[in-house]
């Protein structure tokens, strides 16, 4: 998933990976020692890398009317 300005664009990531413009790993953080070495030598500030599975899924719930009021400062 490509992240730009805090927004994710899964279609863009697929297109870039398919075109060979972005390498793709399936890994969880923290990296193993071997992955750290490869990441630092091959990618850090050199080439783009998409790491699928690096961050856990986030479940977003819809705020209740009370929570919306609190967030907007009306309470």
C-alpha atoms as a printed R data frame, in Angstrom:
   type eleno elety resid chain resno       x       y       z
1  ATOM     1    CA   UNK     A     1   0.000   0.000   0.000
2  ATOM     2    CA   UNK     A     2   1.384   3.361  -0.973
3  ATOM     3    CA   UNK     A     3   0.937   5.991   1.695
4  ATOM     4    CA   UNK     A     4   0.912   9.651   0.732
5  ATOM     5    CA   UNK     A     5  -0.215  12.369   3.103
6  ATOM     6    CA   UNK     A     6  -1.613   9.764   5.493
7  ATOM     7    CA   UNK     A     7  -3.894   8.213   2.851
8  ATOM     8    CA   UNK     A     8  -3.489   4.765   1.385
9  ATOM     9    CA   UNK     A     9  -3.808   4.051  -2.304
10 ATOM    10    CA   UNK     A    10  -3.830   0.267  -2.839
11 ATOM    11    CA   UNK     A    11  -4.410   0.523  -6.604
12 ATOM    12    CA   UNK     A    12  -1.350   2.737  -7.038
13 ATOM    13    CA   UNK     A    13   0.789   0.251  -5.111
14 ATOM    14    CA   UNK     A    14  -0.359  -2.620  -7.332
15 ATOM    15    CA   UNK     A    15   0.370  -0.598 -10.474
16 ATOM    16    CA   UNK     A    16   3.840   0.429  -9.319
17 ATOM    17    CA   UNK     A    17   4.746  -3.102  -8.214
18 ATOM    18    CA   UNK     A    18   3.425  -4.588 -11.471
19 ATOM    19    CA   UNK     A    19   5.468  -2.093 -13.471
20 ATOM    20    CA   UNK     A    20   8.594  -3.051 -11.528
21 ATOM    21    CA   UNK     A    21   9.051   0.473 -10.171
22 ATOM    22    CA   UNK     A    22   8.671  -0.608  -6.537
23 ATOM    23    CA   UNK     A    23  10.031  -3.773  -4.970
24 ATOM    24    CA   UNK     A    24   7.695  -5.663  -2.680
25 ATOM    25    CA   UNK     A    25   8.352  -7.683   0.482
26 ATOM    26    CA   UNK     A    26   6.009  -9.681   2.671
27 ATOM    27    CA   UNK     A    27   7.375  -9.161   6.181
28 ATOM    28    CA   UNK     A    28   6.437  -8.218   9.712
29 ATOM    29    CA   UNK     A    29   8.201  -5.686  11.857
30 ATOM    30    CA   UNK     A    30  10.670  -5.850  13.447
31 ATOM    31    CA   UNK     A    31  12.817  -7.156  10.602
32 ATOM    32    CA   UNK     A    32  15.117 -10.097  11.171
33 ATOM    33    CA   UNK     A    33  18.859  -9.352  11.236
34 ATOM    34    CA   UNK     A    34  19.147 -10.569   7.631
35 ATOM    35    CA   UNK     A    35  16.239  -8.387   6.503
36 ATOM    36    CA   UNK     A    36  17.739  -5.374   8.300
37 ATOM    37    CA   UNK     A    37  21.043  -5.787   6.465
38 ATOM    38    CA   UNK     A    38  19.338  -6.130   3.086
39 ATOM    39    CA   UNK     A    39  16.981  -3.216   3.741
40 ATOM    40    CA   UNK     A    40  19.762  -0.873   4.821
41 ATOM    41    CA   UNK     A    41  22.128  -1.838   2.011
42 ATOM    42    CA   UNK     A    42  19.609  -2.048  -0.838
43 ATOM    43    CA   UNK     A    43  16.717   0.272  -0.006
44 ATOM    44    CA   UNK     A    44  17.338   2.865   2.724
45 ATOM    45    CA   UNK     A    45  17.166   6.237   0.929
46 ATOM    46    CA   UNK     A    46  17.962   4.521  -2.388
47 ATOM    47    CA   UNK     A    47  14.945   2.680  -3.781
48 ATOM    48    CA   UNK     A    48  11.251   2.450  -2.931
49 ATOM    49    CA   UNK     A    49  10.074  -0.670  -1.099
50 ATOM    50    CA   UNK     A    50   6.552  -1.776  -0.280
51 ATOM    51    CA   UNK     A    51   6.482  -3.955   2.855
52 ATOM    52    CA   UNK     A    52   3.177  -5.800   3.027
53 ATOM    53    CA   UNK     A    53   2.195  -6.961   6.488
54 ATOM    54    CA   UNK     A    54   4.550  -4.534   8.239
55 ATOM    55    CA   UNK     A    55   1.760  -2.790  10.132
56 ATOM    56    CA   UNK     A    56  -1.167  -4.587  11.733
57 ATOM    57    CA   UNK     A    57  -4.653  -4.015  10.377
58 ATOM    58    CA   UNK     A    58  -6.532  -1.182  12.010
59 ATOM    59    CA   UNK     A    59 -10.243  -1.433  12.656
60 ATOM    60    CA   UNK     A    60 -11.972   1.927  12.548
61 ATOM    61    CA   UNK     A    61 -15.359   2.295  14.162
62 ATOM    62    CA   UNK     A    62 -17.907   5.012  13.511
63 ATOM    63    CA   UNK     A    63 -18.095   7.453  16.430
64 ATOM    64    CA   UNK     A    64 -21.328   7.679  18.370
65 ATOM    65    CA   UNK     A    65 -23.266  10.991  18.381
66 ATOM    66    CA   UNK     A    66 -21.847  11.682  21.862
67 ATOM    67    CA   UNK     A    67 -18.285  11.056  20.668
68 ATOM    68    CA   UNK     A    68 -18.821  13.294  17.615
69 ATOM    69    CA   UNK     A    69 -20.073  16.079  19.900
70 ATOM    70    CA   UNK     A    70 -17.029  15.698  22.171
71 ATOM    71    CA   UNK     A    71 -14.656  15.728  19.199
72 ATOM    72    CA   UNK     A    72 -16.253  18.833  17.734
73 ATOM    73    CA   UNK     A    73 -16.040  20.674  21.050
74 ATOM    74    CA   UNK     A    74 -19.807  21.096  21.432
75 ATOM    75    CA   UNK     A    75 -19.804  19.461  24.888
